[in-house]
Amino acid sequence: MTPFAIKTFCAVFWREAYAVVQNRFLYGFSAVVLASGLAPYFLTGGDVRATAPLVLLQAVLYLVSLFAMLIGLSSAHGEHEESAVLLSHPVSRPGIVAGKFLALWATLALGLVGLIVPSLLANGGVQQLLLLGCGGVLIAGTFLSFGLAIGMTCRNQTRGLILGILVWLLFLVGFDALALVGAGSAFFQDRTAIWVGQLMLNPLDAFRIAGLFLFQEVPEAVAGDKGLVKWWLNHLGGWLGVISIAWMGLALIWSARVLERREV
């Protein structure tokens, strides 16, 4: 990386870190994260150890992923208003995207502390909570990158928001719906690797199933399966990291290419 690229990255990073505090979705994100972190204190008589992992799992799946997508969209659309000035300077387009993404991701990662710390202070399951927290950071980064890519591509805010929600729903329920339909098909019953393969592409499915293993709620017949299923189930944590980083990379490469094609 050249000194110019490093300078560009640092300038964009700190510019975005300063601007993100004005993002209205960030305040919504902080509120729902803190509320989710405190929720185990008020459920089932305050048995935090029993309720916290399940509550936090659902919070990451439904709330963290959605708000990360919205924050990415909002940031990308806000950039359109200043793109003429920003892109008129001899700056690296990949540096702009990388700096923006990492500043936003770091902010979301800090915000997720409010999801984990309340349960940790109540002597919740430390290992489970830390694993859920790490998974939450990966999920947040993945959907943040999706939001940036969609926002860079769709300059119209309404269209971008609709497309962003559709992408979020695809990962939240679309892959599972396809798996449910395929489960009753003789073709997929004879080709388990194909059926499992489409679930492996979805970081939310990897995170959800990893959570079930943490709660020891996976049937022995499934956990003892062979072939691709067994390999995936035995490497869920590592696979979540790999597939999340892969999706982030693709989304950020797409965002950089969109910027490179954009005229000042």
C-alpha positions in Angstrom: 0.0 0.0 0.0 1.5 3.4 -1.0 1.8 6.3 1.4 -0.9 8.1 -0.7 -3.3 5.2 -0.3 -2.7 5.1 3.4 -3.2 8.8 3.7 -6.5 8.6 1.8 -7.7 5.7 3.9 -7.0 7.5 7.2 -8.6 10.7 6.0 -11.8 8.9 5.0 -11.8 6.7 8.1 -11.7 9.7 10.5 -14.1 11.7 8.3 -16.6 8.8 8.4 -16.1 8.2 12.2 -17.0 11.9 12.8 -20.0 11.8 10.4 -21.5 8.5 11.7 -22.5 10.1 15.0 -25.1 12.1 13.0 -26.6 9.0 11.4 -30.1 8.6 12.8 -30.0 4.8 12.3 -27.0 4.6 14.6 -29.2 5.9 17.5 -31.8 3.3 16.7 -29.2 0.6 16.6 -27.7 1.7 20.0 -31.2 1.7 21.5 -32.3 -1.7 20.3 -28.9 -3.2 21.2 -29.0 -1.8 24.7 -32.7 -2.9 25.2 -31.8 -6.4 24.0 -28.8 -6.6 26.3 -31.0 -5.6 29.3 -34.0 -7.8 28.3 -32.7 -11.0 30.0 -33.0 -9.2 33.4 -36.8 -9.0 32.9 -37.5 -12.4 31.4 -38.2 -15.7 33.3 -37.7 -14.2 36.7 -34.3 -12.6 35.9 -32.5 -15.9 35.2 -29.9 -14.2 33.0 -27.7 -17.3 32.4 -30.7 -19.2 31.0 -32.2 -16.5 28.8 -29.4 -14.3 27.7 -27.9 -16.5 24.9 -31.3 -17.0 23.2 -32.3 -13.3 23.5 -29.0 -12.2 22.1 -29.1 -14.7 19.3 -32.5 -13.4 18.1 -31.3 -9.8 18.5 -28.4 -10.3 16.2 -30.4 -12.2 13.6 -33.3 -9.7 13.4 -32.1 -6.4 14.7 -28.4 -6.1 14.3 -28.5 -7.3 10.7 -31.3 -5.0 9.8 -29.9 -1.8 11.4 -26.4 -2.6 10.0 -28.0 -2.7 6.5 -29.8 0.6 7.1 -26.7 2.3 8.5 -24.8 1.3 5.4 -27.5 2.5 3.1 -27.8 5.8 4.9 -24.1 6.4 4.8 -23.8 5.6 1.1 -26.8 7.9 0.2 -25.3 10.7 2.3 -22.1 10.4 0.3 -24.0 11.2 -2.9 -24.5 14.7 -1.8 -20.8 15.4 -1.4 -19.5 13.0 -4.1 -18.8 15.9 -6.6 -16.4 17.5 -4.1 -14.9 14.3 -2.8 -14.3 12.6 -6.2 -12.9 15.8 -7.7 -9.8 15.2 -5.6 -7.1 12.6 -6.7 -8.3 10.1 -4.1 -8.3 6.3 -4.3 -11.8 4.9 -4.8 -11.0 1.6 -2.9 -9.5 3.7 -0.2 -12.7 5.7 0.2 -14.8 2.5 0.4 -12.4 0.8 2.8 -12.1 3.8 5.1 -15.9 4.3 5.2 -16.6 0.6 5.8 -14.0 0.1 8.6 -15.1 3.3 10.4 -18.7 2.2 10.4 -17.9 -1.4 11.3 -15.7 -0.3 14.2 -18.6 1.9 15.5 -21.1 -1.0 15.2 -18.6 -3.3 17.0 -18.3 -0.8 19.9 -22.1 -0.5 20.0 -22.4 -4.3 20.4 -20.7 -4.0 23.7 -24.0 -2.9 25.1 -25.5 -6.2 23.9 -23.0 -8.4 25.8 -21.8 -6.5 28.9 -25.2 -6.5 30.8 -25.4 -10.3 30.7 -21.7 -10.7 31.5 -22.1 -8.5 34.6 -24.9 -10.8 35.7 -22.6 -13.8 35.5 -24.1 -15.1 32.3 -22.4 -17.8 30.3 -19.2 -16.1 29.5 -18.1 -18.4 26.6 -21.5 -18.4 25.0 -21.9 -14.6 25.2 -18.4 -13.9 23.8 -19.0 -16.3 20.9 -22.4 -14.7 20.2 -20.7 -11.3 20.4 -18.0 -12.2 17.9 -20.7 -13.7 15.6 -22.7 -10.4 16.0 -19.7 -8.4 14.8 -19.3 -10.6 11.7 -23.1 -10.3 10.9 -23.0 -6.6 11.4 -20.0 -6.2 9.1 -21.7 -8.4 6.4 -24.9 -6.5 6.3 -23.2 -3.1 6.6 -21.2 -4.0 3.5 -24.5 -5.0 1.7 -26.0 -1.6 2.7 -23.0 0.3 1.3 -23.0 -1.7 -2.0 -26.7 -1.1 -2.5 -26.6 2.5 -1.5 -23.7 3.1 -3.9 -25.5 1.4 -6.7 -29.0 2.9 -6.2 -28.7 6.7 -5.8 -32.5 6.9 -5.3 -33.1 6.5 -1.6 -36.5 4.9 -1.9 -35.3 2.3 -4.4 -32.2 1.6 -2.4 -34.2 1.1 0.8 -36.6 -1.3 -0.9 -33.8 -3.3 -2.4 -32.0 -3.3 0.9 -35.0 -4.7 2.7 -35.5 -7.3 0.0 -31.8 -8.4 0.3 -32.2 -8.6 4.1 -35.3 -10.7 3.8 -33.6 -13.0 1.3 -30.9 -13.8 3.8 -33.2 -13.9 6.8 -35.9 -16.2 5.4 -35.3 -16.8 1.7 -32.5 -19.3 2.0 -34.5 -21.2 4.7 -37.6 -21.2 2.6 -35.7 -22.7 -0.3 -34.3 -25.3 2.0 -37.7 -26.1 3.4 -39.1 -26.6 -0.1 -36.1 -28.7 -1.1 -36.4 -30.9 2.0 -39.5 -32.5 0.6 -37.9 -33.2 -2.8 -36.5 -36.6 -3.7 -33.8 -34.9 -5.8 -32.3 -33.0 -2.8 -32.9 -35.9 -0.4 -30.5 -37.9 -2.6 -28.1 -35.0 -2.9 -27.7 -33.7 0.6 -24.5 -31.8 -0.3 -26.4 -29.5 -2.7 -29.1 -28.9 -0.1 -26.6 -28.1 2.6 -24.5 -26.1 0.2 -27.1 -23.4 -0.3 -27.5 -23.0 3.5 -23.7 -22.7 3.8 -23.8 -19.6 1.6 -25.9 -17.7 4.2 -24.0 -16.3 7.2 -27.3 -16.0 9.1 -27.9 -19.7 8.8 -24.3 -20.5 10.0 -24.8 -18.1 12.9 -28.3 -19.5 13.8 -27.1 -23.1 13.7 -24.0 -22.3 15.7 -26.2 -20.8 18.3 -28.3 -24.0 18.5 -25.1 -25.9 19.1 -24.2 -23.5 21.9 -27.6 -24.3 23.5 -27.2 -28.0 22.8 -30.5 -28.1 21.0 -29.3 -30.0 17.9 -30.6 -33.6 17.5 -28.0 -36.3 17.8 -29.1 -37.7 14.4 -28.2 -34.4 12.8 -25.0 -33.8 14.7 -23.8 -37.3 13.8 -24.4 -37.0 10.1 -21.6 -37.6 7.7 -20.0 -35.9 4.7 -20.5 -32.3 4.0 -23.1 -31.9 6.8 -20.8 -33.3 9.4 -17.9 -31.1 8.3 -20.0 -28.0 8.3 -21.5 -28.7 11.7 -18.0 -29.3 13.1 -16.6 -26.0 11.7 -19.5 -23.6 12.1 -17.5 -20.9 13.9 -14.7 -20.9 11.3 -17.1 -21.1 8.4 -19.1 -18.2 9.7 -15.9 -16.1 9.6 -15.0 -17.3 6.1 -18.4 -16.8 4.5 -18.9 -13.4 6.2 -15.5 -12.1 5.1 -16.2 -13.4 1.6 -19.5 -11.6 1.4 -17.9 -8.4 2.8 -15.1 -8.6 0.2 -17.5 -9.0 -2.7 -19.8 -6.2 -1.6 -16.8 -3.8 -1.0 -15.3 -4.7 -4.4 -18.6 -3.9 -6.0 -18.8 -0.6 -4.2 -15.3 0.4 -5.3 -16.1 -0.5 -8.9 -19.3 1.6 -8.8 -17.3 4.6 -7.5 -14.6 4.1 -10.1 -17.2 4.3 -12.9 -18.9 7.3 -11.4 -18.3 10.6 -13.1 -17.4 13.7 -11.0 
